[in-house]
Amino acid sequence: MAIKLTDSVFYDIYNNSTNDFKANAGDNIIASHKFELEIGFVSSLENQLKIDKLQNRLSRSQGSFLTDGFRDGQICTLNIVNNTNNTTETYTNMTITAISDLEMTITGLPNRNNWNTGTDYIAVLLSNSTYDSVNFAFNFVDNESATETLESLIDQETSKFVVDGINSIAVNDVLAMTQIGKKSGQFTASAYIKRLGDVVNPYTAFNSTRKRFLIQVYDVVFPAMFDTNSFIGDNCLKYYSKTSFKITSSDSLAPTTIEYKQKANTGLWNEAFNQDNPLSKTSSLVSNLYFNQVNNFTVQFTTQTSDNITSFELGAMYLTIDDDFNKNKDNGQEYYLPFLKTGLISVADIGNDWLSSTTYPFNIALDNYTQVDSGGTRTHTLTLALNTFYANPNGFGKFIEGRGDLDRNFLLWAKVGNTNRLFFDGQLELQEPVGVEFDNLTECIINHDNNGYYKNIDLLNNSSNSDFNIEDDVSYVSEFKLFSKDSNEAVICKVIARNDATGDEFVLNKVDFDLTNIDLQYFINQTLPISNNLPDSSNKKEAFLYEKTPLATGEMTVRLYYPIIIDWRYWEDIFNAHPYFVSKNKNNNNWFNYVDLPWKAKVKIEIRRNGVLDYNYTDLPFKNYDDWTGTSTIELFNDTETTQYTSLQENMNMMIKATHVFPSAYGGFPWGMITIEPSESSPRYIISTEIDRTQPENPLKGIADVNRCDMEFATSDTIILRCFVNTNLLNGTNFCITSKISEEGQDNNHPLRDKLTELGEDKILENALETKVTD
């Protein structure tokens, strides 16, 4: 073989080495490849060497002398080896004077004509020269790809390293390789080629040497964060390289090429290379970071005490949605997207800080770092400061301010062993000066049964209604004043989780009404859509801010109407929950994290005016399912209520019967609903006594009226709700059916949640598609 890739090794920040590529998003990796180079030809029974001294000609029947690297003017050595592996003849200082694929004219041949190596001899022809020019390129491609490419997944550019003159360098000499081409979402990397000691006596029958070279590429950043879709499920990216060798850079013949394309073990965030056991088990998250101030915050990650991890690396970067920053660039990505890596740091680095790449810089300081071992777990607590240099017109803060609300995504992580623990992945925010707390004129929270038009609702000034449950659709309605003397910029209404003891809070959901350049005398009513799965007949699908009383004597009253689904699936920023929930081992998707002290769910109104943020808080109370003293049951029947079932049946129109028995005679104006949804999933469908069913895909239908849930007042203390469910319209398995009954205006709360789990295996239909519902 003319060229042989003998070894490939990859090194991480801990100097761990592996022969297969292992990395997580943002990791710095060193890639090393060792090659043995030789220009030679070894005959075989199928490809014999023929000598014709008369014409000074060597010929072969297969392959190519040119492809093997032989060229006109090279000095060669010919060794002839017999069947007992003894060298019978050696001819040196043979000069090639002409060459083609199957023949060469060469001086110094032995005196014989029409002589073939045959079955008794093997001929080994070696050139004293070697390759002189190298072209090396690498890329990251799908791990399962059978047709690897050097074209970047981001913009199809190819970035290469080239070098000439390797034939003349001495052992242990190094030549820097020059990077050419656009960087295509890659970061600046560097490469060199080093002459290693020669391999001596690669052939056992005679003495010979073969040149060895090391190509090493360092500062390779694994750019998985640019292509997160490649890490869905078990998918990941692998490292692919192609190294091409030429006799000279000007040689017109195709180079000899060697590929590295082994499958890799790579990951994104919070996973150990996609397959390994993670050394870091948990991490806490930062809820908010601001681009216009120094951010001081504390984060944590845990490891097993037995792994004895005492050092880690911090990484941070800006991740844009603007392709102008990511595509077809001449420089590395860090020239356009500020990027920071600290290298390994430990307790000894307390008090140090690290600066990002020079374009729009920011820095991160390690103010404190502690390690506490308990019960086999080591908890690492980091106190950090992120400075965006907002006061500097060329700093990161000013740059981010100009990017817009949806293009300020910032990543902060720690490299911990084989896992990259993410502390923050979200939009940097503007920290506005806090103003004063203002009072609403009146406010209330209305439940599902109040489906009145937002303008016509009578406000009862009651926000402590206890008739709210998990997954209820409610609306917060408030009236307050705006003043013409103020510079009014926005009214923002949020659902937040707040710790009243510490003042910490983070956003679960929000709407933002823009008042910039609006004259209150000519106030324009505003409407914003609310994304939920309620029927179109519900008035809780839009938020409103409208003029209640016109401007007079410098003030006006506005009404805010903000629909809310008490359901984590509709809440944003779940990923950026407060570290409290991690430290308490609480699932942030659990609604009741925001009911138990010290954290509570609240509605917060913010009025941005005069450069500050005035605010108002209102508790958002809600209760769990089954939170009453009555009894309730959910039963399944056929559509005539003559045959009862214990689970949903496929391809059937069934009846759901929900019986609610009150502890005493009910009062007021009862209302109710039945819902169905895949367990802890979406979509959730409703049939209600209060609003019409409008979605054709809704599997629930009324009986007397297809658009309304049937309600039977069976006795003075019993109400029965009924509806049909068409199982042909259900997708998946393990459905939850819920029913709620309520006495309007009463401090009474009677929900029920029975989880009906489908028992059978997935049925495969004749067309090999999974059935929508199982038996």
N, C-alpha and C positions, 0 to 999 in steps of 0.2 A: 504494500500500500504506500502510495506516495506521501499521503498526509494522514495522520492518525490523531484523533482527539482521545487522549489517554486519561484525562481526569477533569471533572468540573466540581468546584466547591463554592458554596455560598456562605458568607459570614454575616451575622447580625450585629447589633450594637453591643451585645454582650460577648462578642467574639466567638459565639457558638458557630460550629461549622456543620454543614450537611451537604450531601451530594445531590439532593433534590431541593428545588426552590421552595422556601418557606418564608412567608411574609404576611403582614397585615397592612391595612391602609396606612400610608404615610411613613412606613418603615424605610430606613436607610439600609441598603444591602450592598455588600461587595461581592461581585461575581468574578471568579477566577477560572480560566480554562487553560489546560496544558496541552500542547501539541508536539508531536514528533514529525519532523519534516525530512523527506528523502525523495530524491529524483532517482527512480530505479525501475527495473523490469526483471521479473523472475519468470523464467519459462515454465511450462507445464506440458503434460502429454497432449492436452487439447490446444495449447498455444505454444508451439515449439519455436525456438530461435534457429534461424538458418544463416550459415556463414558462406559467403562467396568472396574469397580473397581476390579473384580475378577483377572484380568490379569494386572492391573495398565496400561490400554491401552487407548489412545485417537486415534480415526481414523477419516478420512475424505473421501469423494468420488471423489474429483477432486483436481487438483493442486498438490502442493508439499510442505510439511513442510521444506524440505531441501532448496528449492528455496526461501522460505520465510525467510531463515536465521537461522532457528533453528538447534542446534547442540547438540550432546551428552555432558552432564555436565552442561548445562545452567540452571539457576534458573529462574522459570517462575511464573506468576500470571494468574489465570483464573477468569474472571468475567462472570456471567450469568445474562443477562438483559431480562426482560419480555416485553410483548407487549406494556405496558404503559411507557416504557423507565425507569423503575426502576431496580436497581441492586438488585437481590434477593439473590445472593450468591457470595462470593469472597473467593478464595483459594490462599494462598501465599506460598512462599518457596518450590515450587514444582521443583523437580530435574529430568531432562531428563537423563535416563540411557541407552536408545537405541532409534534409529530413522531411519525411511525410508521415502520415498516420502509421503505415505498415512497413516502411523502409527507411533506412538511414545510410548515408555514405560516411564512412568513418575510417580513420587511419589506424595502423597498428594491428590489423587482424592477423590471426595465425594463417599459415600457408595451407589452406584447405578450401575446396569449392563444393558447393551443393551439399554441404554437411548440415544435418539437423541434429538437435539434441536427442531426439528419439526417446527411447525408454531407458537408456543407460546413463543419461546425463541431464543435469539442470544447469542452465546458464543464468548468472546474475550479473546484469549490467547496471552499474551505478555511476551517477554523475558526481563530479567533485563540487558542483554548484548546488545551490538551493534556491528556494523562492525568496524574492526580495521585497514584494509589495503585498500589504495586507489591507483588506476591507472588512471591518467588523460592524455588525448591526444587531440590535435586539428590539424586542417588542413584547407586549403582553396581550395574549390572545385567550380565547375560550379554552378551558382545560380539556374539553372533549373534542376540540377541533381536529379534523383529519387533514385539513389543508391550511397549514399555518401560513401567515403572511407577515411581512415586516411593515405593512401599512398600518398606521395608528388607527385604533378604533374611534378616535376623536375626530380626526380630519384627514385620514389616509395619507399623511406625510410619512416619510421614512428618514430617520436620523441615523447617521453612520459615523464611524471612527476610521480614519485611514492613516497609514504610515508607509514610507518607503525606506529602503536601505537596511533591512534586517539581515541580509546575507553577509554584511561586512562587520557587524558588531561583535565584540568579544564576549566571552562568557561573563555573566553578571552585569553587562551593560544594559542600559534601559533607554528606550526611545519613547517619547511622549506621542500619543496618537492625537490627531486633529479631528475634532467633531465637525461634520458638515451636514447641511440640510437643516430644515426647520425642526423645532423641538416638539411640536404637536402634543401639547399637554404634558410633556415630560419636563422634568427639572434638569438643571444643568448637572451633567455627570462628567467624569474625567476617566481617561483610559491610558494605559501604557502597555508596551510589550517589552519583555525582558528575556534575554538569552540565558537559558539555563545550561547546566553542564550537559555535555553530549552523552547519549546512550552509547556505551561501548559494547562491541561484539553482539549486535542484534542478530547476526547469523552465526550458527555454531561451527560452520566448516572453515571459516576464515575470519580474520580480524577486520572490523569495520566500525564506523561511528555514524550516529544519526543525530542531527541537531535537534535540540528541544527549545521551545519557547513558551513563555507564560503571558497570556493576555489577561489583564486585570482591569475591571471597570468598577470604580468606586463612586460613592455618593449617588448611587442609584436609588431614587425614591419610588416606592411602589405606589402608583397613582390610582389605587382602587376607588378612592372617593369620587373620581370623575365618572365612574361607570358602575354605580351601585346595583343596577339591574343584572349585572353579571354574577351577583352573589345571592340570587334568590334560590332558596332551597339548598341543594347540595352543589350548586354551580359555583365555579370560581374561575379565576384567571391563572394562566401559567406563563412562565418566562420562556421566550423562544429567541434563539440567536442563530445567526448565519455568519460564518467566517469564510471569506474568500481569499485565496492565495494566488498571486500571479508571479511569473518569472521576473517581470518588470512592470511598472505601472503603465508603460506604453505598449506592452505586449498585446497584439491584436487578437489572440486566441482567448477563448472562454476560460475564466479562472477555475481552479479546483476549489470546491465548496464543501464545507463541513457544517452540519446543523446540530444544534442542541434543542431537543423538543420533548424532554421527559415531562410527564404529568407533574403538576405542582400541588402543594398543600397550602392554600392561601385563604385569607379571611378578610373581613371588613372591620367591624367594631365589636367589642365585647364577646369575641369568640377566639378560640385558640387555633389559628391557621385552618379553620373550617373542620378539622378532624381531631386534633389533639385534645387532651384534657387541659382546660385552662388553668394556668398557675394563679391568675387573679380571679376570684370568685364573684365579687360584687364591686360596685362603685356607686358613689353618690353623684347627683347632678346639680348643676347650677341653674337656678330658675330664671334669672335675668342677668344680662350683661349690657352695659351702656357704652355707646361710642363717644359720649361727650364728657366723660369723667374717668378718674382712676377707679377701677373696680377692685375692692378688697373682699375676698371670699375664702371660704374653707371647703375643701372637698376631701373625700375619703375613698380608699379602695382597700380590699382585704386580700390576703394570701394565706396559705397554710404555713404555720410556724415551721414545719419540718422542711419546707422549701428554702427557708432562710434567705428570702429576698430582702435586700437592704438598699437597692438602688433601682432607679427607673429613669425614663427619659420623658420629658414633656414635649408635646408637639401642638402647634396651633397654626391655623391658616384661614384666610378668607376664601370662600367657595362661591363663585358668582354664577348667575344664570346667563350672563352675557357672553356669547360665543366669541366676541371680539377679543376676549382675554384668553381664550383657550385654544383657538385654532390658528394654524398656519403662522406661527410666530418664529422669529429668528433667534430669540434668546430663550433661556430656560423659563419655566413657569413662574419661578420665584421673582422674576423681573416684573411680572404683571400682577400676580396675586401674592400679597405679603405672606410670608411663610417663615415659621420659626421651629427649630429643633434645638434642644438644649444639650444633647449628648447625655451620657449617664450622669445622674446627680444623686447625691446622698445627703445624710445629715451634715456632712462637712461643707455642703454648699449653701447652708442657711445664710441669708444675707446677700447672696449673689443674684444678679439679674441677667437676662439674655435678650438680645436685640434681634428682631426679625430681619428679613432681607431688606435692603436699603430702600426699595421702592415703597413709599407710604408706610414708614416703619411703625411698629409698636414694640413694647417689651413686656416681659413677664418676670416678676421677682418672686423668689422663694423666701417668704418672711419667716416661716417656721415649718418644721417637719418632725413628726413624732411617730414612733412605732410602739404599739402596745400589744403584747401577747396575752391571749386568754383563751383557754379551752381549745387549744390547737389552732386558733386563728390569730393572725397578726393583722391588726388594723393600722393602716398608714393614714395619717391625717396631715394634709398639706394646707398651709395658709399662703395664699397667692395674691399677687397684685398685678392686674392687667392695666398698663398705661397705654392709651391710644394716642397720646401727644396731640390732644384735640386743639390746644392753643397754637400748635405749629401748623401753618397753612399747608405744609407738605406732609403732615402727619397722617396716620391711618384714620384718626377720628374724622377729620375734615373730608378725607376721601370717601369714607363710608356715608357721611351725611349727604353727599351728592349722589349716592347710588339709588335712593328710593327705598320705600318701606319693604318691598318684596325682594330686594337684591342686597341684603346685608347679612347673608348666612355666614356664620363663624363656627369653626370647629376647634375644640380644645380636648386633648386626650393625653393619656399617659401610657407609654410603652412599659408593660410590666411582664417580664419574662416572655412568654409566647402569646400574650394577649394585649390588645390595645383598648384600654378602658376609656370610654368617652365620657367627659364631664359636661360638655356643652355642645349642642348642635341646634342652632336656632338663629333667629334674626337679632342682630344687635339693635338696641332700642335707644331712643332719645330720653334721657332722664330729665324730666321737666321739673322746674322748681315747684315745690309743694305750696299750695295756697292755703285756703281756710276751708273748714267743713261748713257746708251750707245746709239749710233745712228745706225739705220739700214742703210745699203747701199742703199736699195730700198725696197718699200713695196706697196701693193695695196689690195683692197678688191674687189672681183669679185662676180657677181650675178649669179642667177640660169642659165642664158643663156650661161655663159662661163663654159662649161663642159669639157674643155681641160684637158689633162693629166698633173699632177702636175709639171712634169719636163719641159713641153713644153710651159707653159704659159708665154706670154710676160708681164713683169711687167711694168706698166705705171707710177709707183711711185705716185699712186693716192689712198688715203684712205678716201677721202671726197665725194665719189660718193653719190648723193642724191637719187639714184634709188633703195633704200632699204626700204622694208616695213615689218611690223609685219608678222611673219611666213615665210618670205623669207629664202631660203637656200643660204648662202653666204660662201665665203672662204677668210680667211686672208692669204696672201702670203707675206713673208718677206725674205730678204737675209741679213746676217750679218756675221761677222768674228769670228772664234775661233782661239786661239793661243796655240802653243805647250808648251810654257813656263808655262802656267797655269795648275793648277790641276782642270780639268773640271769634274764636277760631274753630272750635269743635265741641260737640257733645258726644261723649263716649259712654256706653253702658256695657258693663262687664259682669260675668259670673266669675268670682274669684274664690280661691281658698286662702284664708287669712288666719294667721296666728295672732290673736289680739295681745298676747303676752309680749311677743317680740316685735310685732309690726311687720313680720315677713308675710308676703303674699305672692301668689302667682295666678295668672289668668287661665281660666278654663274655657271661656267663650266670651265673645264681645261683638258689638256693632259700633260703628263709628260714623257719626253724622258730621259732614264738613260744613262749617259755617263761614269759611273764608270768603271775604268780599260780599257777604249777604247783609243788606241793609234791613234792620228789623222792621222798619216802616213798610217794607215791601217783602215781608218774610215769605219764603217759598217752602211749602210743606214738603217734607222729605220722606221717602219710602226706601227701605232696603229689604231684599229677599232674605228669608230664613230657610236654610236647607234642612228639611226633615221629611219624614215619610208619612206625614199626616194627609188625610184626604184633602182634595182641593176645596171641599166645602168648609174646611176649618179656616177661621180667621187668624190662626196662629202660624201663618206661613209668611208673614211680612212684619217688619218692625217699622214704626212710624215716629216721626217727630213733627208735630203740627201746632199751628197757632191756635191756642185756646181763647185768649182774649187779645185784641189788637194792641199795638203800641200806644200808650197814653202816658203822658207826664214822664216819659223816659223809661218806661218799663212795660214788659209784656209777659203773659203767661203762656207757657208751652206745655203740651202733654206728650210724654214719652210712653210708647207702648212697645214692650220688648218680650217676644215669646221665647220660652225656654223649655227644652226637653231635659228632664232630670235623668240624664243617661250619659255615661262617660263616652259613648261612641260619638256624641255630638260635641264633645269638649275638645278644644285644641290645646296644644302645648303640654299634653300629657307627658311627653318624653322629658320635659324640662321641669319636672316636679322638684320640690324642695328636698335637700338631703335628709331631712327629718324622716321621710317615709322609707328611705333606704336603711337608715340607722335603726328604725323600729321594725324592719323586715315586713313592711306593709306594701301590698300591691296597690299601686296608685290608681288602678282601674276600679278599685273598690269604692263605691259611692260613699260608704260610711266613714272613710278617712276624713270627710269634710263635715261630719256631724259631731264626732267625738272631740272633746277638748284635748289639746289647746287649739286645734284647727276647726274652722267652721266655714261652710259655704255661705257666701254673701253676694248680694247684688250691689255693685258699686257704680255710681254715676260720677263721671268726671266732666267738668266744664273747663276747657282750655281757653283762658282769656287773660289778656294783659300780660302774657308771658309766663303765667303760672297755672297751676292745676288745682282748681277747687274741687271738692269731692263730697260724696255722701254715701254712707254704708247702710244697707238694710239686710238683716238676716234672711237667708233662704231656708226655711225649715222643711224637712221632709222626713218621712218614716219608712220603715221597712215593710215588706209584704207581711201578711198575717198578723198585723199589729192591731188586734181587737179581741174582744171577749166572746164574740159569737162563733158560730161554726159554719164552714163553707165546704162544699164538695164540687168537683168537676167530674162529669161523667161523659162517656162517648157512646153514641147509639148509631144505628142506621137512620136513614132520613125519616122513617115513620115512628121512631122511638119505640120499636118493638124488640129489637135485639141489641144487647149491650156488649161493648168491647172494652178491652183493657188497654188497647193501643190503637193508633191510627192505622187504617187499612188502605192499601194502595188502590188506585183507580176507583175511588168510591166517593159518593156524596154522603157525608156523615153529619150527625147532629152533635153539637156541643151543648151540654146542659150544665149550667152553673147555679147551684142552689145555695142561697145565703139565708141563714137563720139568725135573726137578731136576738140578743139577750133579753130584749123586751120589745114591746110594740114600737115599730119604726114611726118616725114623724117627718115633718118637712116635705120636701119634694124629691124623692129618691131618683137617682139616675145610675146607670151602670154601663159597663163595656166588657167585651171579651177580646183578647188579643192572642196572636200566635206568632212565633218566631223560632228560627233555629236557635238552639241553646247558646246563649252568650254571643249571638251573632246577629246578622241582618239579612233581609229586611224584617221589620216588625209591622204586622198588619192589625188594624182595629176595626171592629164593628161596634157601634155605639148607639145608645138611645138618644144621643144629643146632636150628632152631626151625621150627614149623609155619607154613605160609602160611594166613592167616585172613581176608585182605581179599578180598571178592568182586570188587572192581575191579582187583586185581592182575593184570596181563597175563601174569605168569610162572607156570608150573605145572610140577611135576615130571612125570616120565614113568612110572617104576615106582610111585611114590607121588605123587599130584598135589600134596601139601602139602610135599614135600621135594625138594631138588635131588638129582639122580642123581649118584653118584660111582663111577667105574670105576677100579680100581687096575690100569691096563693093564700096566705093567711095574714093576720095582723102583724106577725113577726117574721114572715118568710116571703122572700122575693126570689123568683126563678128567672134567670136569663137564658135565652136559647138563640142559637144561630146554626146555619149550615157551614160545613167546611168541605171544599172540593179538594181532595188530596192530589188530584192531577195537577194542581197549580202549586204544589209544594216542591221545593228543591232541597235535597239533603236528608239528613236523619237527625234524631234527637231533638225534638221540638218541645218548646215551652208554651203551654197554654195558660193564660192568666185571666182572671176576672176581677173586676172591681165593682163594688156597690157603695153608694154614698148617699147621705142625707144632706141635701144642699143647705148651706148656711148653718149646719149643726157642727158642733165640735165632736165629730164622730168619724170613725175611719175604719172601713171594713174591706180590706183587700184580701186576695187569695192568690197564691201561686202554686200550682201543682205542676211538677216537671214530669211529663210523659215521655219516657225514653223508648224509642223503637227497639224491638228485640231481635228482629231477623237480620240476616246478612244482606249485603247489597245485592239487589237483583239485576242481572244483566239481560237487557232486552234483546230481541232478535237482531237489532241493528248495532248491537255491542255498545249501546250507550247506557250509562248508569240510570236506573229508574229514579224518579223524583222522590218517591217515598217507599220505605220498606215495610214489610209486614212485621 
